[in-house]
């Protein structure tokens, strides 16, 4: 799927969910069970202003379901802030 197709799909999903105006739209999921077992997560982040879609994923050798469900959003926001900060520092 091309970046344009991904943007169109995410715009459509945001519209269907009645999200309203946004700068960053994050869709993600994670899976884990107990703190002593592995967990993993994945998300797609759509930066509307920059017209960019990015994919993030990760895991840990220990993590609960709560951690795995929260991490996609946290990581996407961290990456967005890092990229945005770097963009403004060079502008």
Secondary structure, DSSP 8 states (H G I E B T S, - for coil): --HHHHHHHHHHHHHHTT--S-SEEEEEEEE-B-TTS-EEEEEEEEETTTTEEEEEEEEESS-BHHHHHHHHHHHHHHHHHHHHHHHHHH-
